[in-house]
Amino acid sequence: MKNLSPRDIVVALNGSLSLMILMVLYGLTSLAGVQLPIWAILGIPVINFVIGYFLLSALLEKFIYRRVKVIYKTINNLKAPKHAAPLQLKINDDVLSNVEREVVDWTKRQSQEIEMLKSSDNYRKEFIGNVSHELKTPIFNIQGYIHTLIDGGLHDEKINKSYLYKASQNLDRLSAIVEDLETISQLETNALILDIRKFDFVKLLKEVFENLEMQADLKDINLIMKEGSPKIINVLADKERIRQVITNLLTNSIKYGKQKGTTSIGIYDMHDNLLIEVTDDGIGIAEQHLPRLFERFYRVDKSRARDQGGTGLGLSIVKHIIEAHQQTINVRSTVGIGSTFGFTLKKA
């Protein structure tokens, strides 16, 4: 009965009942010796079938089918676009099977949506907590330094310039956090217009190497391009945003790289795109952190990360910039061996 329409069910039930009546009448005639005319033996089952068909159809329509139809139409209306025509069902339709299928599918989708909403809510709560903490730290530091200066420290030559300098550093960090949050907001809402142009990626890479040379020398880290990388290759992208991506990835490799280590960049031709990989031989990242590495304010080692500086938004901005170019970024890493960040860009 599972794949039958309501009308098919009525016909099947009435047919079975009429057949049983026919067998009973035939049995009475042949076995019990009851004399019944042939029209009665055949007519009674037929009359029963006709009357039963209309009676059961009416009952099914009134007490069962209409209620099932309401459930089915409600689920379909929830799924359908706002301006779609209302669903029309007939009693001949296999509505019971459709309802079962639709209810199962709808339940699965609702469960998935509930899990997504829970995940989004947890992420929102965590993000608000992270923002509060990241902003609170420099604000409290600035308050402490300024209050000390106001309370007499301003006239103490041993601390006045030092505290002003530290307050200035915390203001710079506060400004950087706000600026990075604004950048992410613009990227997420497509409010930031990319300046897509043709430029030499290798030339840009050398410029970034030169800008970070002093920072790399402090840890005796060697910045190199892998052998076989092209000397000139043009891409179509926003040059300054890609500069920001490269600078961020190289800065992270220097911060978390080992002393006297190496950070290398490889460029690979992928037909329409380029694959750029930034590889270091630093401390590496544990596998459980990799799925969340590009989240805002997510830090693998919170205390160490803050000691190294930064806003905790760099990798999130990198991901948004690459995705704004309709490209992808990924990371693979092994603790104690190093990390590799790879992203693609469109060739010119």
C-alpha positions in Angstrom: 0.0 0.0 0.0 3.0 2.3 0.4 3.2 3.4 -3.2 -0.6 3.5 -3.9 -2.6 6.7 -4.2 -5.6 7.1 -1.9 -8.0 6.2 -4.7 -6.0 3.0 -5.4 -6.3 2.1 -1.7 -10.1 2.5 -1.8 -10.3 0.3 -4.9 -8.1 -2.3 -3.3 -10.0 -2.4 -0.1 -13.4 -2.5 -1.7 -12.3 -5.1 -4.3 -11.0 -7.4 -1.5 -14.2 -7.0 0.5 -16.5 -7.6 -2.5 -14.4 -10.6 -3.4 -14.9 -12.0 0.1 -18.7 -11.4 -0.1 -18.7 -13.2 -3.5 -16.9 -16.2 -2.1 -19.2 -16.3 0.9 -22.3 -16.3 -1.3 -20.9 -18.9 -3.6 -20.0 -21.0 -0.6 -23.5 -20.8 0.8 -24.9 -21.9 -2.6 -22.5 -24.7 -3.4 -21.8 -26.1 0.1 -24.7 -25.1 2.4 -27.3 -25.7 -0.2 -28.8 -22.2 0.1 -30.6 -21.4 -3.2 -29.7 -17.9 -4.3 -30.3 -16.5 -7.8 -27.2 -15.8 -9.9 -28.1 -12.1 -10.0 -27.9 -11.9 -6.2 -24.6 -13.8 -6.1 -23.1 -11.3 -8.6 -25.1 -8.2 -7.8 -24.5 -8.0 -4.1 -20.7 -7.8 -4.4 -21.1 -5.3 -7.2 -23.5 -3.1 -5.2 -21.2 -3.4 -2.2 -18.2 -2.3 -4.3 -20.0 0.7 -5.7 -21.5 1.9 -2.3 -18.3 1.1 -0.4 -16.2 2.9 -3.0 -18.1 6.2 -2.6 -18.4 5.8 1.1 -14.8 5.0 1.8 -13.7 7.7 -0.7 -15.7 10.3 1.2 -14.4 9.2 4.6 -10.8 9.1 3.3 -11.2 12.5 1.8 -12.7 14.1 4.9 -10.8 12.5 7.7 -7.4 11.4 6.4 -6.5 12.8 2.9 -7.3 16.4 3.6 -5.1 16.4 6.8 -2.3 14.7 5.0 -2.6 17.1 2.1 -2.3 20.1 4.4 1.0 18.7 5.8 2.3 18.0 2.3 1.3 21.4 0.9 2.7 23.2 4.0 6.1 21.5 3.5 6.2 22.3 -0.2 5.2 25.9 0.4 8.0 26.3 2.8 10.4 25.0 0.2 9.0 26.8 -2.8 9.9 30.4 -3.8 7.6 33.1 -2.4 5.9 33.8 -5.7 5.5 30.2 -6.8 2.0 28.9 -7.7 0.3 27.0 -4.9 0.6 23.2 -5.1 -2.4 21.3 -6.4 -3.0 17.7 -5.4 -5.6 15.2 -6.5 -6.8 12.1 -4.7 -5.3 10.1 -7.6 -1.8 11.3 -6.6 0.5 9.1 -4.6 0.4 11.6 -1.8 1.2 9.2 1.0 4.6 8.3 -0.5 5.3 11.9 -1.4 4.5 13.0 2.2 6.8 10.4 3.7 9.6 11.4 1.4 9.1 15.1 1.9 8.8 14.8 5.6 12.1 12.8 5.8 13.9 15.3 3.5 12.5 18.3 5.3 13.5 16.9 8.7 17.1 16.3 7.5 17.3 19.8 6.1 15.9 21.3 9.3 18.4 19.4 11.4 21.3 20.6 9.2 20.0 24.2 9.4 19.7 23.9 13.2 23.3 22.7 13.4 24.5 25.5 11.2 22.7 28.0 13.3 24.1 26.6 16.4 27.6 26.7 14.9 27.1 30.3 13.7 25.8 31.3 17.1 28.8 29.8 18.8 31.1 31.5 16.3 29.4 34.8 16.9 29.7 34.5 20.7 33.4 33.5 20.4 34.0 36.3 17.9 32.5 38.9 20.2 34.6 37.6 23.1 37.7 37.7 21.0 37.0 41.3 19.8 36.4 42.4 23.4 39.6 40.8 24.6 41.7 42.1 21.7 40.4 45.7 22.2 40.5 45.6 26.0 44.2 44.7 26.2 45.6 47.8 24.5 42.9 50.1 26.0 43.8 48.9 29.6 47.5 49.3 28.8 47.0 52.9 27.5 44.9 53.7 30.6 47.6 52.5 32.9 50.4 54.4 31.3 48.4 57.7 31.0 47.1 57.5 34.6 50.6 56.9 35.8 51.8 60.0 33.9 48.9 62.1 35.2 49.6 61.0 38.8 53.1 62.5 38.6 55.0 60.2 36.3 55.0 63.0 33.6 57.7 64.8 35.6 59.8 61.7 36.1 62.4 61.6 33.4 63.0 57.9 34.0 59.5 56.8 32.9 57.8 59.7 31.1 59.2 59.1 27.6 59.1 55.3 28.1 55.4 55.3 29.1 54.5 57.7 26.3 56.2 55.4 23.8 54.4 52.3 25.2 51.1 54.1 25.1 51.8 55.0 21.5 52.6 51.4 20.6 49.3 50.2 22.1 47.4 52.9 20.2 49.1 51.7 17.0 47.9 48.2 17.8 44.4 49.4 18.5 44.3 51.3 15.3 45.6 48.2 13.4 42.8 46.0 14.9 40.1 48.5 13.9 41.6 49.0 10.4 41.8 45.2 9.9 38.2 44.7 11.1 37.1 47.4 8.6 39.0 45.7 5.8 37.4 42.3 6.6 33.9 43.9 6.7 34.5 45.5 3.3 35.7 42.2 1.8 32.7 40.2 3.3 30.1 42.7 2.0 31.8 43.2 -1.4 32.1 46.9 -0.5 35.9 46.8 -1.3 36.4 47.2 -5.1 39.5 45.4 -6.3 41.8 47.1 -8.8 42.4 44.2 -11.1 45.4 44.8 -13.4 48.2 43.0 -15.1 51.5 43.0 -13.3 54.7 41.0 -12.8 54.2 38.8 -9.8 58.0 37.9 -9.5 58.9 41.6 -9.4 56.3 42.2 -6.6 57.7 39.2 -4.7 61.2 40.7 -4.8 59.9 44.0 -3.5 58.3 42.2 -0.5 61.6 40.3 0.1 63.4 43.6 0.3 60.9 45.1 2.7 61.1 42.2 5.0 64.9 41.7 4.7 65.7 43.4 8.0 63.0 41.5 9.9 64.3 38.2 8.5 67.9 39.0 9.3 67.0 39.4 13.0 66.2 35.7 13.1 68.8 34.8 10.5 66.0 33.5 8.2 66.8 33.2 4.5 64.0 34.3 2.1 64.4 32.5 -1.3 62.5 31.5 -4.4 62.6 27.8 -5.3 64.7 26.7 -8.2 62.8 26.5 -11.4 60.5 29.4 -10.6 60.0 31.8 -13.5 61.9 35.1 -13.6 59.0 37.0 -15.0 55.3 36.0 -14.9 52.3 38.2 -15.2 49.1 37.8 -13.3 45.7 39.6 -13.2 45.0 40.8 -9.7 44.9 43.7 -7.3 48.6 44.3 -6.9 48.4 46.0 -3.5 46.1 43.4 -2.0 48.3 40.6 -3.3 51.3 42.5 -1.8 49.3 42.4 1.5 48.8 38.6 1.1 52.5 37.9 0.5 53.6 40.2 3.2 51.3 38.6 5.8 52.3 35.0 4.9 56.1 35.9 4.9 55.8 37.8 8.1 54.1 34.8 9.8 56.8 32.5 8.5 59.5 34.8 10.0 57.7 35.1 13.3 57.2 31.4 13.8 60.2 30.2 11.8 63.2 28.6 13.5 66.5 30.5 14.0 68.7 30.2 10.9 65.8 28.7 9.0 64.5 29.2 5.5 61.3 30.4 3.9 60.9 29.6 0.2 58.3 30.5 -2.4 57.5 28.3 -5.2 55.6 29.3 -8.3 53.9 26.6 -10.4 52.0 26.9 -13.7 48.5 25.4 -13.6 47.3 26.3 -17.1 45.0 29.3 -16.5 46.2 29.9 -13.0 49.4 30.0 -10.9 49.9 28.1 -7.7 52.1 30.0 -5.2 53.3 28.2 -2.2 55.0 29.8 0.8 57.0 27.1 2.7 58.9 27.4 6.0 60.8 25.0 8.3 59.4 26.5 11.5 57.5 25.1 14.4 54.5 23.8 12.4 50.9 23.7 13.3 49.0 20.8 14.9 46.4 19.2 12.7 43.4 20.1 14.9 44.1 23.8 14.4 44.2 23.8 10.6 40.4 23.9 9.9 40.1 27.1 12.0 43.4 28.8 11.1 41.7 31.4 8.8 39.1 32.5 11.4 39.2 36.0 12.8 41.3 36.2 16.0 42.0 32.5 16.0 45.4 31.9 17.5 47.1 28.5 17.8 49.1 29.6 20.8 47.4 32.7 22.3 50.1 33.8 24.7 52.9 33.3 22.2 51.0 34.9 19.4 50.3 38.1 21.3 54.0 38.3 22.3 54.9 38.2 18.7 52.5 41.1 18.0 49.8 41.4 15.3 46.1 41.7 15.4 45.1 38.0 14.9 43.2 39.0 11.7 46.0 38.6 9.2 45.2 35.2 7.9 41.5 35.9 7.8 42.2 39.0 5.6 44.4 36.9 3.4 41.6 34.3 2.9 39.1 37.0 2.1 41.4 38.7 -0.4 42.1 35.5 -2.3 38.4 34.5 -2.3 37.6 38.1 -3.6 39.8 37.2 -6.6 37.7 34.1 -7.1 40.6 31.9 -6.1 41.5 29.5 -3.3 43.9 29.2 -0.4 44.9 26.2 1.7 47.4 25.1 4.3 49.2 22.0 5.2 51.6 21.6 8.2 53.4 19.2 10.4 54.5 20.0 13.9 58.3 20.4 14.1 58.8 20.3 10.3 57.1 23.4 9.0 54.1 24.8 7.1 53.1 25.5 3.6 50.4 28.0 2.5 49.3 27.7 -1.1 47.0 30.0 -3.1 46.2 30.5 -6.7 46.1 33.6 -9.0 44.8 34.0 -12.5 47.5 34.3 -15.2 47.5 37.3 -17.5 
